[in-house]
Amino acid sequence: MRVVITGGCGFLGQRVALQLLARRDVDELVLFDNAPPALPLPKDKRLSV
């Protein structure tokens, strides 16, 4: 599954992203935002910002 989260660098977006990265069926996760990440993101090859 490929997922794009708009507003992915904000408080809620990052928490949703972390939950999705814990799932095995997510092949690619893209966080789209006009601001830098609020918290440090995990190093994961499936994640792009």
C-alpha positions in Angstrom: 0.0 0.0 0.0 1.2 3.5 -0.8 0.1 6.4 1.5 0.4 10.2 1.2 -0.3 12.3 4.3 -0.9 16.0 3.7 0.1 18.0 6.8 2.3 15.0 7.7 4.9 17.0 9.5 2.5 18.4 12.1 1.4 16.9 15.5 -1.3 14.6 14.2 0.3 13.8 10.9 3.4 12.5 12.5 1.5 10.3 14.9 -0.5 8.8 12.0 2.7 8.3 10.1 4.3 6.4 13.0 1.3 4.1 13.3 1.4 3.4 9.5 5.1 2.6 9.6 4.4 0.0 12.2 2.2 -1.9 9.7 3.8 -4.4 7.3 1.4 -3.7 4.5 2.6 -0.1 3.9 5.2 -0.1 1.1 5.7 3.7 0.8 4.7 6.6 3.0 5.0 10.2 1.8 4.6 13.1 4.2 3.6 16.3 2.4 3.8 19.6 4.3 5.1 23.2 3.9 6.8 23.1 7.4 9.6 20.9 8.7 8.8 17.9 10.9 7.8 18.9 14.4 9.6 15.8 15.9 12.5 13.7 14.7 11.3 11.1 12.2 12.5 7.5 12.2 15.0 6.3 9.7 12.9 4.1 7.4 13.5 3.5 3.7 9.7 3.5 3.1 9.4 7.1 4.4 10.0 10.3 2.4 9.2 13.9 3.3 
